[in-house]
Amino acid sequence: MLQDIAAKNCILTADVIKRKIRRMALQVAEGNTEEASLIVAGIAGNGAVVAEKLVAELKKISTIDTQLLTIRINKKEPLDAVVEGGQDFTNKVILVVDDVSNSGRTLLYALKPFLNHLPKKIQTLVLVERSHKLYAVQPDYVGLSLATTLQEHISVETAGTEITGAWLH
């Protein structure tokens, strides 16, 4: 256990994460100034926590009508991803949010439920992006982009609805 703790390096503290989310909220607001509404869909787990924090910041700085949804992805059947409170996403602006983008796979599967409709625009946002893309999904908004080795792992830790830090191990 002590070896595991010693092998972890903090890459983002809770305070830095708050600033990164605020900056990304400003970028999202600026990138969507012409839009009347925005659907923010967080990937269940830490992605949903990041999405919740992002929506809170957007409501402080923008008048855009923002709706928060959750995307559930079954890791055994990722093509069956569903959006809780599913609705018609035709001609809507959608922002898919996750905590870490490793290969791009989770973001790719998270887009699928929206493609059954004809959305106006789909954007993606991640708190931490690794530089090892296996799938052609490049996040539009990134809190921190980090070059890592294939053996390294990044984890974002939460305590309830609070993001406590991001770690490289």
N, C-alpha and C positions, 0 to 999 in steps of 0.2 A: 504494500500500500504506500509506504514512504517513497519507494522508487517511482510509483505512478505520479505522485504529487511533485516530486523533484523534476520529473521529465516534462511537466507542463510549463509552458511559458505564456504569460498573459500578453495578448496582443491588443486587447481593448478592455479598458476598465468601464465600469458602469457609467461614470461621468462622461468619458469619451464617447461611449455609445449614444448617450442622450444628445450630445452635440452632433454626432454623425446623422442621427435620425432627424434632427431639426434641419440640418443642411439638406438632406435628401428631400424632406418635406418642401423646403423652399424650391428645390429643383423641380419636383413634381408639380407644384403650383405654377411655376413659371412655364413649364412645358405643356401645361393644359389650360392656359389663360382663356382660350376661346371656348372651353367646354362648360356646359351648364351643370354636368354631373360627372361623377367618377365612382366606379365600383372598385373597391380595394379588397382583393381576395387573398387572404393569408393561407398558406399551406399549414394544415393542422399540426399542432405542436409549437415549436419555437417560431415558425413562420407566421402563425396567427398572432403570437405575442408581439413580434416586430410590427405586423400590420396594425394592431391595436394602438401601439405607440405612435406610429406614423399618422394614423387617422386623427389622434388627439392633437398632434402638432399641426396637421392640415387645418383643423377646425379653428386653431388659434390664429392662423396667418392668412386664411383664404375664405372666400365666400362660396366656393364651389360646393355643391351638394354632394356629400360623400357618404357612400354606403359601405359597410364592412360585412364581408362574407368569409366563410371558411371552406377551403378545398380539402377533401379527404381522399387520400391515395392509399389503396391497398397495395402494400409492397409485393404481395404474391400475384396480384392481378392489376398492375399499374394502369392498364388501359381502361379500367373501370372507375377512374377518378370521378368524383361527384362534388358538386357545389351545394353546400347546405343552404336550404331556402332557395333552391334552384328556381330560376325565372327565365324570362326571355331576355337574352343579351344582345338581341339585334340592335344595331346602331348605337351601342353603348361603348363607353371608354372604360377599359378594364386594366387594372394594375395588379399583377400577380406578385406576391411577396413571399420570400423565404429568408431564413437566417443565413445559410451558407450555400454557395453554389460550388460544388466540387466538379462534377463531370458535365453538368447541365441536364442530366437525366430527369431529375425530379421536376425541374421547371418545365421540361418538354411535356411530361405526362400531365402536369397541372394545366397546361394550355388546352388539352383535348376537350374538356366539357364546354369550353367557350366556342370551339370551332364548329360545333353542331349548329351554331347560330351564325349570324353575319355581323360580328362586332365592328364598330367604327374603327377602333384602335385597341391593340393589346400591348401593354408595356410590362416590363419585369423589373423588380427591385430586390436586391439582396444586401444584407448587412456586410458579409464578407464573401469575396470572390477569390477562388483559387485559380491558378493559371493553367489547369489541366482540363481542357475541354475535350470531351469525347462526342458530345452532341452539339449541334449548331445553334445553341441558345446563348446569346450574349446579353447579359443584363443591361437594361437602359440606365438604371441608377444603382450605384455601388457605394457602400460606406467605406470599405477598405478592400483594395485589390492586393493580393499577396502571392508572390512566387514561392512555391513550396516544392519539396521533393514528393515523389509518389508515395513514400513511406510515411510521410507526416500527415497528421489529421488535425482538422480544425473543429472545435466544438464551441457552441454558444450555450451558456448556462443561464437558466432562468430560475426564479423562485416565485412561483405563482404567476402574477402578471408583470413581474419586474425582471429586467434583463440585468444579470449580475456581472457578466464579463464574457470575453471570448478568449479561447485558449488554443495554443498550438502545441501538439504533442505527438 
